[in-house]
Amino acid sequence: MSAFTRIQSRVVGYSVAGGSTATAVVTLCLLYAIGVGVIQLAGGAPFGYPLDDTYIHMDIGRTIATSGVWGLNPGSPAAASSSPLWSLLLTGMYSLNLGDAFLYVPLLLDMAAGCALVWLLVEIFETQPHSIALVAAIAFAAALPSLSVLGMEHVLHTFLAVALCHTACRRLASGGGSGTLRQSAWIGMLSALAVAVRYESLFLVAPLALLALLRWRPGLFTALFLGAALPVFGFGLYWIYHGGWLLPNTLLVKTDITSVTGVIPAIDLAISQTLRNFRLAPAREAFDAMLAALVGFLVWRMVQGKRLWDLPVLFGLCALAATLGHFAFASVGWLYRYESWLIVLDLTAIGLLSGAVLNRRMALLLAAVIVGVFAFRTMAAGYRTSQAIDDRRFEHLTPARFVDSFYPGQTVMVNDIGAVTWYAPRTRLLDIYGLGNNEPVRFRLAPGGYDKTALRDWANQTGTSIAIVQPCWPEVSARIPDEWSLVATWEIPRNVVFEYKLIAFYAVAPGARERLRQELGAFPMPAGMKSTLDPPASEIANLCESGSSRRPFKNKIAADKPRTSLASAP
């Protein structure tokens, strides 16, 4: 019986063993909730999230619930998220008419998923000495409280990935055939849910399916394959029907799939991306140590003569393959979130592989080593997450207040669309980058590409009044039309996640300049933000070039963000 199946049975019927497990889970969840509370309190008031992407998901949920349109506003269908399942969960919650309380729903969903993950890990290590200490160490290494404060799908993704890997590897390790139809259906469901919550789960499904073929478990292979294909092609066909593409906008604008032709270029790109991600991974020394330990334990178990088809070895092989696949085709970093599921998978594999030799003292030592190796990463994650909450108030919520106050019923262009579209629902927001609107995606896919002329024509066709953009970001600066009139800049005091601190206001429509200038002069600025009216365009160029508009702790990943990544989508 897999750990995931034992959880199901204990939800239905309470047992003595279940009682001790429940006590351990409740204790760990209380500590976890305290960590979440500390980070949120350190982030200050009012309540908010540290990334703009969270508000994208929230607005998709609101738009689907109120209009039936998958997008950020009822008039513009757009697959602005690569996590369809998370958007649907928020849609269901918004439909409950929670009012202002809906703002807290993403955090609460994350905390529920976090407690489910803790419970699952406790069940997986149930027979090992000091399993609670090991589970606590894994949760600490993954920075679970910080990950939850993001209010995004990453905690749920981690839970589903671990559940899928453990359940499928348990089936592969068993002496029987493919198992019952019910068991295959459970594995297929987990495969579908994991991929639906984040497409990177394909990096885990692929080695599981390959092992199912090598083990000749056709039923298990079919369940894994169909489960993974269902969300990809199901949502893809839905999105094509509504004017989109097989993949969500997020993956199309943040990858460069069309530029890769042939097997050799694809392999070369995968190798270079892997090396780059290992170089740029936050606290990469911890990652290196973890992967070295995982490989070492795998080799040790095989040299020992242990059979290949046992659960710890299978779990370790799949975790290692998923890590390499993610590093080859996806991103790391961005507030420590993208690689978090891999940390949990790999450390769980290490715990299972080492279980045969662990006594109480060795189990505690392993937990202590995990905490020590990942201490810097976890503490940095908590500190920067709390800072990022305040940064979003300056960078995204303040422009949202401005737009909602002065531009209801009008068209405004932005390049970070999440918070502004959530807090300014009366304004028609257009996304220059292309997450919330399809036009930039079409421009990118067209032979002429996406340039200043395409953006200028789109703005004129839509009757855009003003644009609020991050002018130092190359994705934006290279496309700002020469006809747009720079009216003002805002400089936020700090930005611990993204690269630049400068926000620029452009008058787009004829006659919009003077009105925008007056409104900016009348708008009450929060303390700490610097506003400059009528700056020369050369000043922006100088600020961007000199780096004086950048945050003090430069994020190398944000500065050199690849367009070959699946994981860099919200």
For each residue, the residues with C-beta under 8 A, 3 or more apart:
1: 5 6 9
2: 5 6 166 167 170 171
3: 6 7 120 123 124 126 163 166 167
4: 7 8 120 123 163 166 167 186 190
5: 1 2 8 9 167 186
6: 1 2 3 9 10 123 126
7: 3 4 10 11 116 119 120 123
8: 4 5 11 12
9: 1 5 6 12 13
10: 6 7 13 14 15 18 21 22
11: 7 8
12: 8 9
13: 9 10 18
14: 10 18 19 22
15: 10 18 19
16: 19 20
17: 20 21
18: 10 13 14 15 21 22
19: 14 15 16 22 23
20: 16 17 23 24
21: 10 17 18 24 25 119 122 123 126
22: 10 14 18 19 25 26
23: 19 20 26 27
24: 20 21 27 28 122 132 135
25: 21 22 28 29 115 118 119 122
26: 22 23 29 30
27: 23 24 30 31 132
28: 24 25 31 32 118 122 132 135 136 139
29: 25 26 32 33 114 115 118
30: 26 27 33 34
31: 27 28 34 35 136
32: 28 29 35 36 111 114 115 118 139 144 145 148
33: 29 30 36 37 111
34: 30 31 37 38
35: 31 32 38 39 144 145 382
36: 32 33 39 40 107 111 145 148 149
37: 33 34 40 41
38: 34 35 41 42 145 382
39: 35 36 42 43 145 146 149 382 385 386
40: 36 37 43 47 107 149 386 389
41: 37 38 44
42: 38 39 382 386
43: 39 40 48 50 149 385 386 387 388 389 390
44: 41 389 390 393
45:
46: 393
47: 40 103 104
48: 43 389 392 393 397
49: 54 55 106 107 149 150 151 389 392
50: 43 54 149 150 335 385 386 388 389 391 392 497
51: 54 150 152 334 335 388 392 418 497 570
52: 55 56 392 396 416 417 418 419
53: 56 57 152 418 570
54: 49 50 51 57 58 106 150 151 152 418
55: 49 52 58 59 396 418 419 421 422 423
56: 52 53 59 60 72 80 81 417 418 421 435 436 570
57: 53 54 60 61 81 83 86 87 90 106 151 152 153 570
58: 54 55 61 62 90 94 102 103 106 418 422
59: 55 56 62 63 72 418 421 422
60: 56 57 63 64 70 71 72 80 81 87 90 91
61: 57 58 64 65 87 88 89 90 91 93 94
62: 58 59 65 66 94 102 422 425
63: 59 60 66 67 69 70 71 72 73 74
64: 60 61 67 68 69 70 87 88 91
65: 61 62 91 92 94 95
66: 62 63 74 94
67: 63 64 74
68: 64
69: 63 64 73 74 75 76 77
70: 60 63 64 77 78 79 87 238 239 242
71: 60 63 74 76 77 78 79 80 436
72: 56 59 60 63 76 78 80 417 421 429 431 436
73: 63 69 76 421 425 428 429 436
74: 63 66 67 69 71
75: 69 428
76: 69 71 72 73 430 436 437 438
77: 69 70 71 242 243 244 438
78: 70 71 72 244 249 431 435 436 437 438
79: 70 71 82 235 239 244 248 249 250
80: 56 60 71 72 248 249 250 417 431 435 436 570
81: 56 57 60 84 86 87 248 250 569 570
82: 79 198 199 247 248 250 251 566 569 570
83: 57 86 87 152 153 157 196 197 198 570
84: 81 87 88 196 231 235 248
85: 88 89 153 156 193 196 197 231
86: 57 81 83 89 90 152 153 156 197
87: 57 60 61 64 70 81 83 84 90 91
88: 61 64 84 85 91 92
89: 61 85 86 92 93 109
90: 57 58 60 61 86 87 93 94 105 106 109
91: 60 61 64 65 87 88 94 95
92: 65 88 89 95 96
93: 61 89 90 96 98 102 105 109
94: 58 61 62 65 66 90 91 98 102 105
95: 65 91 92
96: 92 93
97:
98: 93 94 101 102 105
99: 102
100: 103
101: 98 104 105
102: 58 62 93 94 98 99 105
103: 47 58 100
104: 47 101 107 108
105: 90 93 94 98 101 102 108 109
106: 49 54 57 58 90 109 110 151 152
107: 36 40 49 104 110 111 148 149 151
108: 104 105 111 112
109: 89 90 93 105 106 112 113 151 156
110: 106 107 113 114 147 148 149 150 151 152 155 156
111: 32 33 36 107 108 114 115 148
112: 108 109 115 116
113: 109 110 116 117 148 155 156 158 159
114: 29 32 110 111 117 118 139 144 147 148 155 159
115: 25 29 32 111 112 118 119
116: 7 112 113 119 120 159
117: 113 114 120 121 139 144 155 158 159 162 344
118: 25 28 29 32 114 115 121 122 135 139
119: 7 21 25 115 116 122 123
120: 3 4 7 116 117 123 124 159 162 163 166
121: 117 118 124 125 134 135 138 139 162 344 348
122: 21 24 25 28 118 119 125 126 131 132 135
123: 3 4 6 7 21 119 120 126
124: 3 120 121 162 166 348 351 352
125: 121 122 128 131 134 135 351 352 355
126: 3 6 21 122 123 131
127: 131 355
128: 125 131 134 351 355 358 363
129: 358 359 360 363
130: 133 134 360 363 364 367
131: 122 125 126 127 128 134 135 363
132: 24 27 28 122 135 136
133: 130 136 137 363 364 367
134: 121 125 128 130 131 137 138 351 363 366 367 370
135: 24 28 118 121 122 125 131 132 138 139
136: 28 31 132 133 139 140 367
137: 133 134 140 141 347 366 367 368 370 371
138: 121 134 135 141 142 343 344 347 348 351 370
139: 28 32 114 117 118 121 135 136 142 144
140: 136 137 143 144 370 371 374 378
141: 137 138 286 343 344 347 370 371 373 374 377 378
142: 138 139 147 158 340 343 344 347
143: 140 146 147 336 340 374 377 378 381 382
144: 32 35 114 117 139 140 147 148 155
145: 32 35 36 38 39 148 149 382
146: 39 143 149 150 335 336 378 381 382 385
147: 110 114 142 143 144 150 154 155 158 336 337 340 381
148: 32 36 107 110 111 113 114 144 145 151 155
149: 36 39 40 43 49 50 107 110 145 146 385 386 389
150: 49 50 51 54 110 146 147 154 335 337 385
151: 49 54 57 106 107 109 110 148
152: 51 53 54 57 83 86 106 110 337 570
153: 57 83 85 86 156 157 197 198
154: 147 150 157 158 198 337 338 340 341
155: 110 113 114 117 144 147 148 158 159
156: 85 86 109 110 113 153 159 160 197
157: 83 153 154 160 161 194 197 198 200 201 341
158: 113 117 142 147 154 155 161 162 340 341 344 345
159: 113 114 116 117 120 155 156 162 163
160: 156 157 163 164 190 193 194 197 201
161: 157 158 164 165 194 201 204 322 341 344 345
162: 117 120 121 124 158 159 165 166 344 345 348
163: 3 4 120 159 160 166 167 190
164: 160 161 167 168 187 190 191 194 201 204 205 208
165: 161 162 168 169 204 208 315 318 319 322 345
166: 2 3 4 120 124 162 163 169 170 311 315 348
167: 2 3 4 5 163 164 170 171 186 187 190
168: 164 165 171 172 187 190 208 212 220 224 318
169: 165 166 172 173 208 311 314 315 318
170: 2 166 167 173 174 311
171: 2 167 168 174 178 179 183 187 217 220
172: 168 169 208 211 212 215 217 220 309 314
173: 169 170 309 310 311 314
174: 170 171 179
175:
176: 179
177: 217 219
178: 171 184 217 218 219 220
179: 171 174 176 183 184 217 219 220
180: 183 184
181: 184 185 219
182: 185 186
183: 171 179 180 186 187
184: 178 179 180 181 187 188 219 220 222 223
185: 181 182 188 189 223
186: 4 5 167 182 183 189 190
187: 164 167 168 171 183 184 190 191 220 223 224 227
188: 184 185 191 192 222 223 224 226 227
189: 185 186 192 193 227
190: 4 160 163 164 167 168 186 187 193 194 227
191: 164 187 188 194 195 201 205 223 224 226 227 228
192: 188 189 195 196 227 228 230 231
193: 85 160 189 190 196 197
194: 157 160 161 164 190 191 197 198 201 204 205
195: 191 192 198 199 201 202 205 227 228 230 231 232
196: 83 84 85 192 193 230 231 235
197: 83 85 86 153 156 157 160 193 194 201
198: 82 83 153 154 157 194 195 201 341 567
199: 82 195 202 232 251 566
200: 157 203 326 330 338 341 566 567
201: 157 160 161 164 191 194 195 197 198 204 205 228
202: 195 199 205 206 228 232 325
203: 200 206 207 321 322 325 326 329 330
204: 161 164 165 194 201 207 208 318 321 322 325 345
205: 164 191 194 195 201 202 208 209 224 225 227 228
206: 202 203 209 210 321 325
207: 203 204 210 211 317 318 321 322 325
208: 164 165 168 169 172 204 205 211 212 224 318
209: 205 206 212 213 221 224 225 228
210: 206 207 213 214
211: 172 207 208 214 215 314 317 318
212: 168 172 208 209 215 217 218 220 221 224
213: 209 210 216 217 221
214: 210 211
215: 172 211 212 220 309
216: 213
217: 171 172 177 178 179 212 213 220 221
218: 178 212 221 222
219: 177 178 179 181 184 222 223
220: 168 171 172 178 179 184 187 212 215 217 223 224
221: 209 212 213 217 218 224 225
222: 184 188 218 219 225 226
223: 184 185 187 188 191 219 220 226 227
224: 168 187 188 191 205 208 209 212 220 221 227 228
225: 205 209 221 222 228 229
226: 188 191 222 223 229 230
227: 187 188 189 190 191 192 195 205 223 224 230
228: 191 192 195 201 202 205 209 224 225 231 232
229: 225 226 232 233
230: 192 195 196 226 227 233 234
231: 84 85 192 195 196 228 234 235
232: 195 199 202 228 229 235 236 246
233: 229 230 236 237 246
234: 230 231 237 238
235: 79 84 196 231 232 238 239 248
236: 232 233 239 240 245 246 247
237: 233 234 240 241 246
238: 70 234 235 241 242
239: 70 79 235 236 242 244 245 246 248
240: 236 237 243 244 245 246
241: 237 238
242: 70 77 238 239
243: 77 240 438
244: 77 78 79 239 240 248 249 438
245: 236 239 240 249 252 441
246: 232 233 236 237 239 240
247: 82 236 251 252
248: 79 80 81 82 84 235 239 244 251 252 569
249: 78 79 80 244 245 252 253 434 435 436 438 441
250: 79 80 81 82 253 254 435 569 570
251: 82 199 247 248 254 255 566 569
252: 245 247 248 249 255 257 434 441 444 445
253: 249 250 433 434 435 440 441 444
254: 250 251 563 565 568 569
255: 251 252 563 564 565 566
256: 259 260 563 564
257: 252 260
258: 445
259: 256
260: 256 257 265 266 269
261: 265
262: 265 266
263: 266 267
264: 267 268
265: 260 261 262 268 269
266: 260 262 263 269 270
267: 263 264 270 271
268: 264 265 271 272
269: 260 265 266 272 273 564
270: 266 267 273 274 328 329
271: 267 268 274 275 328
272: 268 269 275 276
273: 269 270 276 277 327 328 329 562 564 565
274: 270 271 277 278 324 327 328
275: 271 272 278 279
276: 272 273 279 280 562
277: 273 274 280 281 327 330 331 332
278: 274 275 281 284 287 288 327
279: 275 276 284
280: 276 277 284 332 333 556 557 560
281: 277 278 284 287 332 333 339
282: 332 333 336 339 377 380 381 557
283: 286 287 374 376 377 380
284: 278 279 280 281 287 288
285: 288 289
286: 141 283 289 290 373 374 376 377
287: 278 281 283 284 290 291 339 343
288: 278 284 285 291 292
289: 285 286 292 293 373
290: 286 287 293 294 343 346 347 350 373
291: 287 288 294 295 320 323 346
292: 288 289 295 296
293: 289 290 296 297 350
294: 290 291 297 298 316 319 320 346 349 350 353
295: 291 292 298 299 320
296: 292 293 299 300
297: 293 294 300 301 316 349 350 353 354
298: 294 295 301 302 313 316 317 320 353
299: 295 296 302 303
300: 296 297 303 304 353
301: 297 298 304 306 312 313 316 353
302: 298 299 305 306 308 313
303: 299 300
304: 300 301
305: 302
306: 301 302 310 313
307: 310 313
308: 302 313 314
309: 172 173 215 313 314
310: 173 306 307 313 314
311: 166 169 170 173 314 315 352
312: 301 315 316 349 352 353 355 356
313: 298 301 302 306 307 308 309 310 316 317 353
314: 169 172 173 211 308 309 310 311 317 318
315: 165 166 169 311 312 318 319 348 349 352 353
316: 294 297 298 301 312 313 319 320 349 350 352 353
317: 207 211 298 313 314 320 321
318: 165 168 169 204 207 208 211 314 315 321 322 345
319: 165 294 315 316 322 323 342 345 346 348 349
320: 291 294 295 298 316 317 323 324 346 349
321: 203 204 206 207 317 318 324 325
322: 161 165 203 204 207 318 319 325 326 342 345
323: 291 319 320 326 327 342 345 346
324: 274 320 321 327 328
325: 202 203 204 206 207 321 322 328 329 330
326: 200 203 322 323 329 330 332 338 339 342 567
327: 273 274 277 278 323 324 330 332
328: 270 271 273 274 324 325
329: 203 270 273 325 326 564 565 566
330: 200 203 277 325 326 327 338 565 566 567 568
331: 277 334 338 557 561 562 565 566 567 568
332: 277 280 281 282 326 327 338 339 557 567
333: 280 281 282 336 338 339 555 557 558
334: 51 331 337 338 497 557 558 568
335: 50 51 146 150 381 384 385 388 497
336: 143 146 147 282 333 339 340 377 380 381 384 385
337: 147 150 152 154 334 340
338: 154 200 326 330 331 332 333 334 567 568
339: 281 282 287 326 332 333 336 342 343
340: 142 143 147 154 158 336 337 343 344
341: 154 157 158 161 198 200 344 345
342: 319 322 323 326 339 345 346
343: 138 141 142 287 290 339 340 346 347 374
344: 117 121 138 141 142 158 161 162 340 341 347 348
345: 158 161 162 165 204 318 319 322 323 341 342 348 349
346: 290 291 294 319 320 323 342 343 349 350
347: 137 138 141 142 290 343 344 350 351 370
348: 121 124 138 162 166 315 319 344 345 351 352
349: 294 297 312 315 316 319 320 345 346 352 353
350: 290 293 294 297 316 346 347 353 354 366
351: 124 125 128 134 138 347 348 354 355 366
352: 124 125 311 312 315 316 348 349 355
353: 294 297 298 300 301 312 313 315 316 349 350 356
354: 297 350 351 357 358 362 366
355: 125 127 128 312 351 352 358
356: 312 353
357: 354 362
358: 128 129 354 355 362 363 366
359: 129 362 363
360: 129 130 363 364
361: 364 365
362: 354 357 358 359 365 366
363: 128 129 130 131 133 134 358 359 360 366 367
364: 130 133 360 361 367 368
365: 361 362 368 369
366: 134 137 350 351 354 358 362 363 369 370
367: 130 133 134 136 137 363 364 370 371
368: 137 364 365 371 372
369: 365 366 372 373
370: 134 137 138 140 141 347 366 367 373 374
371: 137 140 141 367 368 374 375
372: 368 369 375
373: 141 286 289 290 369 370
374: 140 141 143 283 286 343 370 371 377 378
375: 371 372 378 379
376: 283 286 379 380
377: 141 143 282 283 286 336 374 380 381
378: 140 141 143 146 374 375 381 382
379: 375 376 382 383
380: 282 283 336 376 377 383 384
381: 143 146 147 282 335 336 377 378 384 385
382: 35 38 39 42 143 145 146 378 379 385 386
383: 379 380 386 387
384: 335 336 380 381 387 388 496 497
385: 39 43 50 146 149 150 335 336 381 382 388 389
386: 39 40 42 43 50 149 382 383 389 390
387: 43 383 384 390 391 494 496
388: 43 50 51 335 384 385 391 392 496 497
389: 40 43 44 48 49 50 149 385 386 392 393
390: 43 44 386 387 393 394 494
391: 50 387 388 394 395 492 494 495 496 497
392: 48 49 50 51 52 388 389 395 396 397 419
393: 44 46 48 389 390 396 397 398 526
394: 390 391 397 398 492 493 494 526 528 529
395: 391 392 398 399 416 492 495 498 501 503
396: 52 55 392 393 399 400 416 418 419 420
397: 48 392 393 394 400 401 419 423
398: 393 394 395 401 402 490 525 526 529
399: 395 396 402 403 414 420 468 490 503
400: 396 397 403 404 419 420 422 423 424
401: 397 398 404 405 423 424
402: 398 399 405 406 468 519 520 523
403: 399 400 406 407 412 420 424 427 429 468
404: 400 401 407 408 423 424 426 427
405: 401 402 523
406: 402 403 519 523
407: 403 404 410 412 424 427 465 466
408: 404 424 426 427
409: 426 427 428
410: 407 427 428 465
411: 427 428 430 462 463 464 465
412: 403 407 420 427 428 429 430 464 465 466 467 468
413: 429 430 431 432 459 464 466 467 468 469 508
414: 399 417 420 429 430 431 432 467 468 469
415: 431 432 433 469 470 473 475 476
416: 52 395 396 419 420 433 470
417: 52 56 72 80 414 420 421 429 431 433 435 436
418: 51 52 53 54 55 56 58 59 396 421 422 570
419: 52 55 392 396 397 400 416 422 423
420: 396 399 400 403 412 414 416 417 423 424 427 429 468
421: 55 56 59 72 73 417 418 424 425 427 429 436
422: 55 58 59 62 400 418 419 425
423: 55 397 400 401 404 419 420
424: 400 401 403 404 407 408 420 421 427 429
425: 62 73 421 422
426: 404 408 409
427: 403 404 407 408 409 410 411 412 420 421 424
428: 73 75 409 410 411 412
429: 72 73 403 412 413 414 417 420 421 424 436
430: 76 411 412 413 414 436 437 458 459 462 464
431: 72 78 80 413 414 415 417 434 435 436 437 440
432: 413 414 415 440 455 467 469 476 479
433: 253 415 416 417 440 475 476
434: 249 252 253 431 437 438 439 440 441 443 444
435: 56 78 80 249 250 253 417 431 570
436: 56 71 72 73 76 78 80 249 417 421 429 430 431
437: 76 78 430 431 434 440 441
438: 76 77 78 243 244 249 434 441 442
439: 434 442 443 458
440: 253 431 432 433 434 437 443 444 450 458
441: 245 249 252 253 434 437 438 444 445
442: 438 439 445 446
443: 434 439 440 446 448 449 450 451 454 455 458
444: 252 253 434 440 441 449 450
445: 252 258 441 442
446: 442 443 449 450 454
447:
448: 443 451 454
449: 443 444 446 454
450: 440 443 444 446 454 455 479
451: 443 448 454 455 478 479
452: 455 456 478 479 480 481 482
453: 456 457 481
454: 443 446 448 449 450 451 457 458 479
455: 432 443 450 451 452 458 459 479 480 481
456: 452 453 459 460 481 483 484
457: 453 454 460 461
458: 430 439 440 443 454 455 461 462
459: 413 430 455 456 462 464 467 481 484 508
460: 456 457 463 464
461: 457 458
462: 411 430 458 459
463: 411 460 509
464: 411 412 413 430 459 460 467 508 509
465: 407 410 411 412 507 508 509 512
466: 407 412 413 487 505 506 507 508 509 512 516
467: 412 413 414 432 459 464 480 484 505 506 508
468: 399 402 403 412 413 414 420 503 504 505 506
469: 413 414 415 432 473 476 480 503 504 506
470: 415 416 473 476 498 500 502 503 504
471: 476 477 480 489 502 503 504 540 544
472: 477 499 500 502 540 543 544 549 550
473: 415 469 470 476 477 499 500
474: 477 478
475: 415 433 478 479
476: 415 432 433 469 470 471 473 479 480
477: 471 472 473 474 480 544
478: 451 452 474 475
479: 432 450 451 452 454 455 475 476
480: 452 455 467 469 471 476 477 484 506
481: 452 453 455 456 459 484
482: 452
483: 456
484: 456 459 467 480 481 506 507 508
485: 506 507 513
486: 489 504 505 506 534 535 537 540
487: 466 505 506 507 513 516 517 520 533 534
488: 504 505 516 517 520 531 532 533 534 535
489: 471 486 502 503 504 505 531 532 535 539 540
490: 398 399 502 503 505 525 529 530 531 532
491: 501 502 503 529 530 532 549
492: 391 394 395 495 501 503 528 529
493: 394 501 528 529
494: 387 390 391 394 501 551 552
495: 391 395 492 498 499 500 501 550 551
496: 384 387 388 391 551 553 555
497: 50 51 334 335 384 388 391 555 558
498: 395 470 495 551 555 558
499: 472 473 495 550 551 554 555 558 559
500: 470 472 473 495 544 549 550 551
501: 395 491 492 493 494 495 549 550 551
502: 470 471 472 489 490 491 540 543 544 549
503: 395 399 468 469 470 471 489 490 491 492
504: 468 469 470 471 486 488 489 540
505: 466 467 468 486 487 488 489 490 516 520
506: 466 467 468 469 480 484 485 486 487
507: 465 466 484 485 487 512 513 516
508: 413 459 464 465 466 467 484 512
509: 463 464 465 466 512
510:
511: 514 515
512: 465 466 507 508 509 515 516
513: 485 487 507 516 517
514: 511 517 518
515: 511 512 518 519
516: 466 487 488 505 507 512 513 519 520
517: 487 488 513 514 520 521 533 534
518: 514 515 521 522
519: 402 406 515 516 522 523
520: 402 487 488 505 516 517 523 531 533
521: 517 518 533
522: 518 519
523: 402 405 406 519 520
524:
525: 398 490 529 531
526: 393 394 398 529
527:
528: 394 492 493
529: 394 398 490 491 492 493 525 526
530: 490 491
531: 488 489 490 520 525
532: 488 489 490 491 535 539
533: 487 488 517 520 521
534: 486 487 488 517
535: 486 488 489 532 539 540
536: 539
537: 486 540 541
538: 541 542
539: 489 532 535 536 542 543
540: 471 472 486 489 502 504 535 537 543 544
541: 537 538 544 545
542: 538 539 545 546
543: 472 502 539 540 546 548 549
544: 471 472 477 500 502 540 541 547 549
545: 541 542
546: 542 543
547: 544 550
548: 543
549: 472 491 500 501 502 543 544
550: 472 495 499 500 501 547 554
551: 494 495 496 498 499 500 501 554 555
552: 494
553: 496
554: 499 550 551 559
555: 333 496 497 498 499 551 558 559
556: 280 559 560
557: 280 282 331 332 333 334 560 561
558: 333 334 497 498 499 555 561
559: 499 554 555 556
560: 280 556 557
561: 331 557 558 565 568
562: 273 276 331 565 568
563: 254 255 256
564: 255 256 269 273 329
565: 254 255 273 329 330 331 561 562 568
566: 82 199 200 251 255 329 330 331 569
567: 198 200 326 330 331 332 338
568: 254 330 331 334 338 561 562 565
569: 81 82 248 250 251 254 566
570: 51 53 56 57 80 81 82 83 152 250 418 435
